[in-house]
Amino acid sequence: MGSFGTTEIILIVAVLFLLFGASRLPQLAKSLGATRKAFKEGMREAEEEEKTEKSQLSSPAAPQVSALSDDALAEELRRRAEAKTS
């Protein structure tokens, strides 16, 4: 049911010529092609964005321990040890 034969294609082209005229058909085809290209580009960008979000969620950022001073590091370790024992 999804395949078109030669007769059906010729009939569709003839109806398009009658509806739009020969001068507007190239414009219509160009517009349809640009729309299809924009849709594919949008889908590709959405897939890339989804992959980026998944990779960011799967690898959470490690805490910046190296930026802490010795006193702040000791306090952070003490706080984490208390949280584990609670």
Buried (B, 14 or more C-beta within 10 A) or exposed (E): EEEEEEEEEEEEEEEBEEEEEEEEBEEEEEEEEEEEEEEEEEEEEEEEEEEEEEEEEEEEEEEEEEEBEEEEEEEEEEEEEEEEEE
